[in-house]
């Protein structure tokens, strides 16, 4: 199976490296020539908490290049799956400058695009740019931290849910495999690579579950500049977390979105399980890059406005984070 990964961040390197080891032809497309050069010269290192799992990859099945050369490479050798693993802010540009430039004929053996972004609201944008593509949403709790351009630390094993964002008829696209069979084969490759993967028929529930978890944890760690576990260090911090949670679930109720009765406990468990982790939003703040606050808390604010309910705490938190730059 040929897999194209757009984005050389932590998850892109982790999934790309492990899927290549499992026997897939993986191409990682980086934004910078510097990262591409380093990966090609030195190989990819995947570190983990247990040294026995450390891997140095310099396999022929793993190719690395810059995104600027994606289209010309694809014309010569089309891929089966595309993993879009950029930040939310880069989704539109990546789709417009690369995927939208591919001809319909070159997609004959392409099964779909997997979108790994945090937050919500990007899927309609992708559909509008790539109406002929099957678009899948991915929710993952795999933990990864990029230590260098070619080094990723696998901070913890998790679960990966994959679901098509808008169901279409099951077709026989490439003359040999139906879409269901393609999905099952993809699932098998994830399993072979060591990822616990589930093909989900209710991916929206998982998306909004993760959205609220991120909306409670990420902005507060960014504002206070603390790792996830430190959120539980004082009653005052937990009180603000709970306020964001209660307000968020009220918006979900108004919007008709299902949420589990133990979701608050799940949020606390995430803080404990990732106690030493630096959230992606805090990482963005420390690096001086734009955060994804508008797609996380901002999405909840937009949903509230659409339903005529209040999300004043989320709106305040959003403005505080936006004002840090």
Secondary structure, DSSP 8 states (H G I E B T S, - for coil): -EEEEE--SHHHHHHHHHHHHTT-EEEEEES-HHHHHHHHHH-EEEEESSGGG-EEE--TTEEEEEGGGHHHHHHHS--SEEEE-S-GGGHHHHHHHTGGGS-GGGGTT--EEEE--SSSSHHHHHHHH-TTS-EEEEEE--EEEEEETTEEEEEE--EEEEEESS------TTSS--HHHHHHHHHHHHHHTT-EEEE-S-HHHHHHHHHHHHHHHHHHHHHHT--GGGGGGSHHHHHHHHHHHHHHHHHHHHHT----TTHHHHHHHHHHHTTT---HHHHHHHHT---SGGGTHHHHHHHHHHHT---HHHHHHHHHHHTT-
